[in-house]
Amino acid sequence: MKEVWEDIPGYEGLYRISSKGKILGIRRGKVKRPTITTSANGYTSQVVSLSANGIQSRHHVHILVYKTFRGKPNGMIDFKDGDKRNMSIDNLIDVRATNKFRKAHCI
């Protein structure tokens, strides 16, 4: 798949995101490095901080990729291949929370 860049909704003119999950700060012309975070329940994800109008917000990279290229999800975003480092839009799928729970717990 060819890498495509789009403005991140809500951050137009400030940040762009690629179809492979790279985030570019337009003003400085540098690709941002996401932080790897682990929640209390053990869920690992990539998070990036974006700023607009003096307000800084943290976002999950896979959700930004999905919203930018596919629109608002109806459920949770999951990784088709199970690799949470693969942020490619082709690897992201919108699933209902119950299906994700079943998959995680082999029900």
C-alpha positions in Angstrom: 0.0 0.0 0.0 1.3 3.5 -0.9 1.7 5.8 2.1 -0.9 8.7 1.9 -0.8 11.8 4.1 -3.9 13.7 5.4 -4.6 16.5 7.8 -5.8 15.2 11.2 -9.4 16.3 11.8 -9.4 19.1 14.4 -5.7 19.8 13.7 -5.9 20.9 10.1 -2.8 22.9 9.1 -1.0 21.8 12.3 -0.5 18.0 12.0 -0.8 15.4 9.2 -1.0 11.6 9.6 0.0 9.0 7.2 -2.0 5.9 6.3 0.8 3.9 8.1 0.4 5.9 11.4 3.3 8.4 11.2 2.4 11.9 12.5 4.0 15.0 11.0 4.1 18.4 12.8 3.7 20.8 9.9 5.3 23.8 11.6 8.6 22.1 12.4 8.4 19.6 9.6 9.3 16.7 11.9 7.7 13.3 12.4 6.5 12.9 16.0 7.5 9.9 18.1 4.6 8.3 19.9 4.9 7.2 23.5 4.2 3.6 24.4 1.8 3.4 27.3 0.3 0.6 29.4 -3.0 0.9 31.2 -3.8 -0.6 34.6 -5.4 -3.6 32.9 -2.3 -4.3 30.8 -3.5 -2.7 27.5 -0.5 -1.3 25.6 -0.9 1.4 23.0 0.9 4.2 21.2 -0.1 7.7 22.3 0.9 11.1 20.9 0.4 14.7 22.3 -1.0 17.3 19.9 -1.4 21.0 20.5 -3.9 23.5 19.1 -4.8 26.9 20.4 -2.5 26.5 23.4 -4.3 23.3 24.5 -2.4 20.0 24.5 -4.2 16.7 24.2 -3.1 13.1 24.2 -4.5 10.7 21.5 -4.1 7.1 20.6 -2.4 6.8 17.3 -4.6 4.0 15.9 -7.7 6.0 16.6 -6.3 9.1 14.9 -5.4 6.9 11.8 -8.9 5.4 11.7 -10.8 8.7 12.2 -8.7 10.5 9.6 -9.0 7.8 6.8 -12.3 6.1 7.6 -14.3 8.6 9.8 -15.8 8.1 13.2 -15.8 4.4 14.3 -19.1 2.7 15.4 -17.3 0.7 18.1 -13.7 0.0 19.2 -10.7 -0.1 16.9 -8.9 -3.4 16.7 -5.8 -4.7 14.9 -6.6 -7.4 12.2 -3.2 -9.0 12.6 -3.1 -8.6 16.4 0.1 -6.4 16.2 -0.5 -3.2 18.1 2.6 -1.7 16.5 1.1 -2.0 13.0 -0.8 1.3 12.7 -1.5 0.9 8.9 -5.1 1.8 8.0 -5.4 -1.6 6.2 -4.7 -3.3 9.6 -7.4 -1.4 11.6 -10.9 -2.6 11.9 -14.0 -1.2 13.6 -15.5 -3.9 16.0 -18.2 -4.0 18.6 -16.8 -4.2 22.1 -18.5 -7.5 22.7 -16.7 -9.1 19.7 -13.4 -7.7 20.9 -14.0 -9.2 24.4 -14.9 -12.6 22.9 -11.7 -12.5 20.8 -9.6 -11.6 23.8 -11.1 -14.3 26.0 -11.5 -17.0 23.3 -15.2 -17.3 23.9 
